[in-house]
Amino acid sequence: MSGLLMQAGKQSFSDANGRPLVNGKVFFYVIATNTLKDTWQDSAQTVLNTNPVILDARGEASIYGSGAYRQVLKTADDVLIWDQIIPDSQQNTAANISISD
């Protein structure tokens, strides 16, 4: 099974003022836990991301996943920006395809 992008090909994160979240941290967990869950840099799931994923100088990172996640976004200084559930994109896509058939 191939991984799907977590929203966009290269996600971009910004601070409250709209500036790139340079060196921001994106943590991925199993939902409702503090158990880390893997993401990858490529759709073939051959290159693991670090966890947390550290954002680049433009506040970006390539993040592919498999299944649902709890995503926690923090600044470089570990200030919480959000803690949200990211649904399983593959499951949602399959449901939409079967409904339209």
OpenMM code with the backbone's topology and positions (N, CA, C; nanometers):
from openmm import Vec3, app, unit

residues = "MET SER GLY LEU LEU MET GLN ALA GLY LYS GLN SER PHE SER ASP ALA ASN GLY ARG PRO LEU VAL ASN GLY LYS VAL PHE PHE TYR VAL ILE ALA THR ASN THR LEU LYS ASP THR TRP GLN ASP SER ALA GLN THR VAL LEU ASN THR ASN PRO VAL ILE LEU ASP ALA ARG GLY GLU ALA SER ILE TYR GLY SER GLY ALA TYR ARG GLN VAL LEU LYS THR ALA ASP ASP VAL LEU ILE TRP ASP GLN ILE ILE PRO ASP SER GLN GLN ASN THR ALA ALA ASN ILE SER ILE SER ASP".split()
positions = [
    Vec3(0.0846, -0.1169, 0.0000),
    Vec3(0.0000, 0.0000, 0.0000),
    Vec3(0.0896, 0.1238, 0.0000),
    Vec3(0.0528, 0.2228, -0.0794),
    Vec3(0.1285, 0.3484, -0.0846),
    Vec3(0.0752, 0.4461, 0.0178),
    Vec3(0.1634, 0.5323, 0.0646),
    Vec3(0.1205, 0.6381, 0.1563),
    Vec3(0.0541, 0.7502, 0.0803),
    Vec3(-0.0333, 0.8217, 0.1454),
    Vec3(-0.0963, 0.9400, 0.0883),
    Vec3(-0.0428, 1.0624, 0.1591),
    Vec3(-0.0455, 1.1729, 0.0888),
    Vec3(-0.0012, 1.2990, 0.1474),
    Vec3(-0.0902, 1.3388, 0.2630),
    Vec3(-0.0313, 1.4004, 0.3610),
    Vec3(-0.1059, 1.4562, 0.4719),
    Vec3(-0.1469, 1.5969, 0.4295),
    Vec3(-0.2486, 1.6111, 0.3507),
    Vec3(-0.3064, 1.7339, 0.2981),
    Vec3(-0.2453, 1.7740, 0.1653),
    Vec3(-0.1217, 1.8230, 0.1584),
    Vec3(-0.0625, 1.8696, 0.0330),
    Vec3(0.0753, 1.8085, 0.0154),
    Vec3(0.1303, 1.8132, -0.1098),
    Vec3(0.2593, 1.7530, -0.1402),
    Vec3(0.3697, 1.7994, -0.0490),
    Vec3(0.3753, 1.9258, -0.0269),
    Vec3(0.4693, 1.9810, 0.0695),
    Vec3(0.3864, 2.0742, 0.1552),
    Vec3(0.3664, 2.0352, 0.2772),
    Vec3(0.2855, 2.1166, 0.3663),
    Vec3(0.3616, 2.2405, 0.4077),
    Vec3(0.2873, 2.3478, 0.4229),
    Vec3(0.3445, 2.4741, 0.4672),
    Vec3(0.2727, 2.5179, 0.5937),
    Vec3(0.3486, 2.5541, 0.6952),
    Vec3(0.2931, 2.5955, 0.8228),
    Vec3(0.3377, 2.7380, 0.8520),
    Vec3(0.2500, 2.8157, 0.9126),
    Vec3(0.2843, 2.9547, 0.9451),
    Vec3(0.2471, 2.9851, 1.0896),
    Vec3(0.3057, 3.0942, 1.1415),
    Vec3(0.2746, 3.1355, 1.2781),
    Vec3(0.1489, 3.2222, 1.2781),
    Vec3(0.1122, 3.2753, 1.3917),
    Vec3(-0.0100, 3.3551, 1.4056),
    Vec3(-0.0060, 3.4832, 1.3232),
    Vec3(0.1137, 3.5262, 1.2834),
    Vec3(0.1280, 3.6477, 1.2028),
    Vec3(0.1435, 3.6176, 1.0544),
    Vec3(0.1267, 3.4916, 1.0146),
    Vec3(0.1363, 3.4531, 0.8750),
    Vec3(0.2780, 3.4308, 0.8245),
    Vec3(0.3761, 3.4365, 0.9128),
    Vec3(0.5153, 3.4117, 0.8744),
    Vec3(0.5428, 3.2619, 0.8762),
    Vec3(0.6347, 3.2139, 0.7906),
    Vec3(0.6686, 3.0708, 0.7917),
    Vec3(0.7114, 3.0255, 0.9314),
    Vec3(0.6674, 2.9086, 0.9703),
    Vec3(0.7002, 2.8529, 1.1018),
    Vec3(0.8375, 2.7847, 1.0945),
    Vec3(0.9412, 2.8662, 1.0836),
    Vec3(1.0783, 2.8182, 1.0685),
    Vec3(1.1170, 2.7308, 1.1882),
    Vec3(1.1663, 2.6119, 1.1577),
    Vec3(1.2082, 2.5140, 1.2592),
    Vec3(1.0943, 2.4696, 1.3506),
    Vec3(0.9708, 2.4912, 1.3066),
    Vec3(0.8567, 2.4405, 1.3818),
    Vec3(0.8626, 2.2884, 1.3882),
    Vec3(0.7844, 2.2310, 1.4773),
    Vec3(0.7859, 2.0866, 1.5001),
    Vec3(0.6454, 2.0308, 1.4801),
    Vec3(0.6370, 1.9237, 1.4001),
    Vec3(0.5095, 1.8566, 1.3775),
    Vec3(0.5244, 1.7137, 1.4281),
    Vec3(0.4506, 1.6838, 1.5345),
    Vec3(0.4517, 1.5506, 1.5948),
    Vec3(0.3336, 1.4712, 1.5406),
    Vec3(0.3518, 1.3412, 1.5242),
    Vec3(0.2440, 1.2527, 1.4794),
    Vec3(0.2312, 1.1375, 1.5780),
    Vec3(0.1074, 1.1130, 1.6218),
    Vec3(0.0779, 1.0106, 1.7219),
    Vec3(-0.0384, 0.9227, 1.6761),
    Vec3(-0.0460, 0.8046, 1.7354),
    Vec3(-0.1665, 0.7227, 1.7261),
    Vec3(-0.2758, 0.8034, 1.7968),
    Vec3(-0.3939, 0.8073, 1.7387),
    Vec3(-0.5041, 0.8879, 1.7940),
    Vec3(-0.5310, 0.8508, 1.9396),
    Vec3(-0.5543, 0.9538, 2.0207),
    Vec3(-0.5899, 0.9430, 2.1625),
    Vec3(-0.4770, 0.8878, 2.2489),
    Vec3(-0.3522, 0.8969, 2.1978),
    Vec3(-0.2378, 0.8479, 2.2751),
    Vec3(-0.1201, 0.9438, 2.2608),
    Vec3(-0.0127, 0.9100, 2.3296),
    Vec3(0.1162, 0.9764, 2.3112),
    Vec3(0.2156, 0.8811, 2.2455),
    Vec3(0.1633, 0.7780, 2.1768),
    Vec3(0.2465, 0.6826, 2.1048),
    Vec3(0.2793, 0.7390, 1.9673),
    Vec3(0.4085, 0.7601, 1.9414),
    Vec3(0.4502, 0.8160, 1.8129),
    Vec3(0.4084, 0.7238, 1.6982),
    Vec3(0.3712, 0.7850, 1.5848),
    Vec3(0.3314, 0.7102, 1.4658),
    Vec3(0.4127, 0.7612, 1.3476),
    Vec3(0.4644, 0.6690, 1.2662),
    Vec3(0.5522, 0.7050, 1.1557),
    Vec3(0.4820, 0.7823, 1.0444),
    Vec3(0.5588, 0.8749, 0.9832),
    Vec3(0.5251, 0.9377, 0.8558),
    Vec3(0.6496, 0.9256, 0.7696),
    Vec3(0.6337, 0.9529, 0.6396),
    Vec3(0.7435, 0.9338, 0.5458),
    Vec3(0.7645, 1.0575, 0.4598),
    Vec3(0.8826, 1.0642, 0.3982),
    Vec3(0.9156, 1.1738, 0.3078),
    Vec3(0.8718, 1.1456, 0.1650),
    Vec3(0.8281, 1.0223, 0.1371),
    Vec3(0.7918, 0.9824, 0.0010),
    Vec3(0.6688, 0.8924, 0.0029),
    Vec3(0.5980, 0.8891, -0.1109),
    Vec3(0.4735, 0.8116, -0.1179),
    Vec3(0.4969, 0.6613, -0.1138),
    Vec3(0.6177, 0.6161, -0.1487),
    Vec3(0.6486, 0.4734, -0.1432),
    Vec3(0.6784, 0.4264, -0.0008),
    Vec3(0.6800, 0.5193, 0.0925),
    Vec3(0.7055, 0.4904, 0.2339),
    Vec3(0.8405, 0.4207, 0.2536),
    Vec3(0.9431, 0.4738, 0.1878),
    Vec3(1.0772, 0.4163, 0.2011),
    Vec3(1.1695, 0.5043, 0.2841),
    Vec3(1.1356, 0.6331, 0.2993),
    Vec3(1.2212, 0.7249, 0.3746),
    Vec3(1.1402, 0.7826, 0.4898),
    Vec3(1.1708, 0.7375, 0.6114),
    Vec3(1.0989, 0.7849, 0.7297),
    Vec3(1.1297, 0.9310, 0.7590),
    Vec3(1.0299, 1.0034, 0.8054),
    Vec3(1.0529, 1.1352, 0.8631),
    Vec3(1.1003, 1.1170, 1.0065),
    Vec3(1.1623, 1.2194, 1.0596),
    Vec3(1.1868, 1.2234, 1.2029),
    Vec3(1.0518, 1.2497, 1.2690),
    Vec3(1.0403, 1.2203, 1.3967),
    Vec3(0.9173, 1.2515, 1.4693),
    Vec3(0.9589, 1.3147, 1.6014),
    Vec3(0.9545, 1.4470, 1.6105),
    Vec3(0.8777, 1.5354, 1.5247),
    Vec3(0.9480, 1.5644, 1.3915),
    Vec3(0.8654, 1.6009, 1.2924),
    Vec3(0.9170, 1.6540, 1.1668),
    Vec3(0.9579, 1.7976, 1.1953),
    Vec3(1.0817, 1.8334, 1.1602),
    Vec3(1.1291, 1.9698, 1.1800),
    Vec3(1.1114, 2.0457, 1.0489),
    Vec3(1.0394, 2.1569, 1.0543),
    Vec3(1.0107, 2.2351, 0.9345),
    Vec3(1.1345, 2.3114, 0.8883),
    Vec3(1.1431, 2.3357, 0.7573),
    Vec3(1.2593, 2.4037, 0.7004),
    Vec3(1.2474, 2.5561, 0.7131),
    Vec3(1.3371, 2.6284, 0.6469),
    Vec3(1.3421, 2.7751, 0.6551),
    Vec3(1.2187, 2.8417, 0.5950),
    Vec3(1.1410, 2.7660, 0.5184),
    Vec3(1.0151, 2.8185, 0.4630),
    Vec3(0.8948, 2.7668, 0.5402),
    Vec3(0.9184, 2.6949, 0.6501),
    Vec3(0.8101, 2.6381, 0.7292),
    Vec3(0.7430, 2.5208, 0.6600),
    Vec3(0.8179, 2.4473, 0.5775),
    Vec3(0.7619, 2.3396, 0.4967),
    Vec3(0.8263, 2.2054, 0.5266),
    Vec3(0.7541, 2.0985, 0.4890),
    Vec3(0.8060, 1.9620, 0.4963),
    Vec3(0.7195, 1.8721, 0.4090),
    Vec3(0.7804, 1.7669, 0.3548),
    Vec3(0.7057, 1.6643, 0.2822),
    Vec3(0.6633, 1.5591, 0.3837),
    Vec3(0.5318, 1.5368, 0.3937),
    Vec3(0.4802, 1.4455, 0.4954),
    Vec3(0.3754, 1.3542, 0.4326),
    Vec3(0.4084, 1.2260, 0.4237),
    Vec3(0.3162, 1.1247, 0.3743),
    Vec3(0.2797, 1.0350, 0.4917),
    Vec3(0.1554, 0.9912, 0.4958),
    Vec3(0.1135, 0.9070, 0.6060),
    Vec3(0.0252, 0.7931, 0.5604),
    Vec3(-0.0076, 0.7079, 0.6545),
    Vec3(-0.0954, 0.5946, 0.6293),
    Vec3(-0.1888, 0.5798, 0.7483),
    Vec3(-0.3165, 0.5999, 0.7246),
    Vec3(-0.4142, 0.5913, 0.8321),
    Vec3(-0.4401, 0.7262, 0.8968),
    Vec3(-0.5093, 0.7234, 1.0071),
    Vec3(-0.5428, 0.8454, 1.0803),
    Vec3(-0.4316, 0.8779, 1.1800),
    Vec3(-0.4206, 1.0054, 1.2132),
    Vec3(-0.3155, 1.0529, 1.3029),
    Vec3(-0.3697, 1.1565, 1.4004),
    Vec3(-0.3018, 1.1689, 1.5101),
    Vec3(-0.3125, 1.2862, 1.5971),
    Vec3(-0.1896, 1.3704, 1.5620),
    Vec3(-0.2131, 1.4926, 1.5133),
    Vec3(-0.1050, 1.5819, 1.4718),
    Vec3(-0.0934, 1.6965, 1.5715),
    Vec3(0.0283, 1.7168, 1.6215),
    Vec3(0.0543, 1.8238, 1.7179),
    Vec3(0.1592, 1.9162, 1.6564),
    Vec3(0.1221, 2.0431, 1.6419),
    Vec3(0.2121, 2.1427, 1.5846),
    Vec3(0.2614, 2.2349, 1.6947),
    Vec3(0.3953, 2.2527, 1.7002),
    Vec3(0.4567, 2.3404, 1.7995),
    Vec3(0.5580, 2.4315, 1.7320),
    Vec3(0.5861, 2.5444, 1.7961),
    Vec3(0.6924, 2.6324, 1.7492),
    Vec3(0.8267, 2.5665, 1.7781),
    Vec3(0.9334, 2.6298, 1.7289),
    Vec3(1.0686, 2.5804, 1.7570),
    Vec3(1.0979, 2.5801, 1.9069),
    Vec3(1.0278, 2.6665, 1.9826),
    Vec3(1.0454, 2.6759, 2.1281),
    Vec3(0.9447, 2.5901, 2.2048),
    Vec3(0.8787, 2.4979, 2.1359),
    Vec3(0.7829, 2.4037, 2.1964),
    Vec3(0.6548, 2.4678, 2.2495),
    Vec3(0.6137, 2.5791, 2.1896),
    Vec3(0.4849, 2.6393, 2.2237),
    Vec3(0.3788, 2.5732, 2.1360),
    Vec3(0.2744, 2.5181, 2.1984),
    Vec3(0.1683, 2.4483, 2.1264),
    Vec3(0.0894, 2.5438, 2.0379),
    Vec3(0.0732, 2.5059, 1.9093),
    Vec3(-0.0120, 2.5806, 1.8167),
    Vec3(-0.1439, 2.5071, 1.7991),
    Vec3(-0.1368, 2.3747, 1.7768),
    Vec3(-0.2592, 2.2948, 1.7712),
    Vec3(-0.2315, 2.1490, 1.7991),
    Vec3(-0.3404, 2.0785, 1.8317),
    Vec3(-0.3408, 1.9354, 1.8568),
    Vec3(-0.4698, 1.8856, 1.7938),
    Vec3(-0.4588, 1.8233, 1.6757),
    Vec3(-0.5780, 1.7879, 1.5996),
    Vec3(-0.5714, 1.6453, 1.5471),
    Vec3(-0.6890, 1.5917, 1.5141),
    Vec3(-0.6996, 1.4605, 1.4510),
    Vec3(-0.6989, 1.4797, 1.2998),
    Vec3(-0.6142, 1.4021, 1.2321),
    Vec3(-0.6087, 1.4008, 1.0865),
    Vec3(-0.6724, 1.2689, 1.0425),
    Vec3(-0.7873, 1.2752, 0.9724),
    Vec3(-0.8568, 1.1511, 0.9357),
    Vec3(-0.7790, 1.0693, 0.8332),
    Vec3(-0.8167, 0.9450, 0.8180),
    Vec3(-0.7572, 0.8532, 0.7220),
    Vec3(-0.8008, 0.8929, 0.5815),
    Vec3(-0.7117, 0.9512, 0.5048),
    Vec3(-0.7436, 0.9981, 0.3693),
    Vec3(-0.7773, 0.8831, 0.2759),
    Vec3(-0.7093, 0.7700, 0.2896),
    Vec3(-0.7363, 0.6561, 0.2030),
    Vec3(-0.8777, 0.6034, 0.2237),
    Vec3(-0.9219, 0.5968, 0.3478),
    Vec3(-1.0560, 0.5483, 0.3784),
    Vec3(-1.1603, 0.6446, 0.3214),
    Vec3(-1.1382, 0.7744, 0.3380),
    Vec3(-1.2312, 0.8744, 0.2851),
    Vec3(-1.2357, 0.8704, 0.1335),
    Vec3(-1.1215, 0.8521, 0.0685),
    Vec3(-1.1170, 0.8442, -0.0775),
    Vec3(-1.1919, 0.7218, -0.1261),
    Vec3(-1.1705, 0.6070, -0.0626),
    Vec3(-1.2388, 0.4833, -0.1018),
    Vec3(-1.3897, 0.4976, -0.0866),
    Vec3(-1.4334, 0.5623, 0.0214),
    Vec3(-1.5775, 0.5813, 0.0433),
    Vec3(-1.6359, 0.6708, -0.0658),
    Vec3(-1.5647, 0.7752, -0.1047),
    Vec3(-1.6133, 0.8650, -0.2093),
    Vec3(-1.6176, 0.7963, -0.3449),
    Vec3(-1.5231, 0.7094, -0.3734),
    Vec3(-1.5210, 0.6388, -0.5009),
    Vec3(-1.6373, 0.5418, -0.5076),
    Vec3(-1.6634, 0.4662, -0.4006),
    Vec3(-1.7704, 0.3675, -0.4038),
    Vec3(-1.9076, 0.4349, -0.4095),
    Vec3(-1.9204, 0.5531, -0.3532),
    Vec3(-2.0488, 0.6247, -0.3588),
    Vec3(-2.0764, 0.6734, -0.5003),
    Vec3(-1.9707, 0.7159, -0.5713),
    Vec3(-1.9924, 0.7711, -0.7047),
    Vec3(-2.0019, 0.6655, -0.8136),
    Vec3(-1.9688, 0.5401, -0.7815),
    Vec3(-1.9735, 0.4327, -0.8838),
    Vec3(-2.1149, 0.3972, -0.9218),
] * unit.nanometer
topology = app.Topology()
chain = topology.addChain("A")
for resn in residues:
    res = topology.addResidue(resn, chain)
    for name in ("N", "CA", "C"):
        topology.addAtom(name, app.Element.getBySymbol(name[0]), res)
